[in-house]
Amino acid sequence: MEVHFTKHTKERMAERAISEKRILVALKKPTRVLKDDGRYLIKKLYKKKGKPRLLLIAIERTKQAMTVITVIDTSKVRKYL
C-alpha cells in the first residue's frame, strides 16, 4: 500500500526530527490504533535515548493508499497512550 505525506506532515517531520522510516515502522507495527469517521490515529511506543516516547500519527486511508495528515512525538506517554 502506498503512503503519501502531506506538505503539513513533511513540515512537522522536519520540525520535530521524525524520520520517514520511523513513521513507516509505526504504520506497520502500531502499539494502538483508534478509528473515527474514516480517519485513524496510530500510536507507536518507542524509546529515544533510553526514555519512552510516543509517536502519534493521524492518517486517512483508502483502498489504494494511506495519507499521513500529521505527526507528533511526545514524552507524555501515559497521557496519550
CORWOUR-V290430 format. One record per residue. RES is the residue in one small letter. BURIAL is # if it has 9 or more other C-alpha atoms within 8 Angstrom, else .. Layout:
res->RES burial->BURIAL
res->RES burial->BURIAL
//
This chain:
res->m burial->.
res->e burial->.
res->v burial->.
res->h burial->.
res->f burial->#
res->t burial->#
res->k burial->.
res->h burial->.
res->t burial->#
res->k burial->#
res->e burial->.
res->r burial->#
res->m burial->#
res->a burial->.
res->e burial->.
res->r burial->.
res->a burial->.
res->i burial->#
res->s burial->.
res->e burial->.
res->k burial->.
res->r burial->.
res->i burial->#
res->l burial->.
res->v burial->#
res->a burial->#
res->l burial->.
res->k burial->.
res->k burial->.
res->p burial->#
res->t burial->#
res->r burial->.
res->v burial->#
res->l burial->.
res->k burial->.
res->d burial->.
res->d burial->.
res->g burial->.
res->r burial->#
res->y burial->#
res->l burial->#
res->i burial->#
res->k burial->#
res->k burial->#
res->l burial->#
res->y burial->.
res->k burial->.
res->k burial->.
res->k burial->.
res->g burial->.
res->k burial->.
res->p burial->#
res->r burial->#
res->l burial->#
res->l burial->#
res->l burial->#
res->i burial->#
res->a burial->#
res->i burial->#
res->e burial->#
res->r burial->#
res->t burial->.
res->k burial->.
res->q burial->.
res->a burial->#
res->m burial->#
res->t burial->#
res->v burial->#
res->i burial->#
res->t burial->#
res->v burial->#
res->i burial->#
res->d burial->#
res->t burial->#
res->s burial->.
res->k burial->.
res->v burial->#
res->r burial->.
res->k burial->.
res->y burial->.
res->l burial->.
//
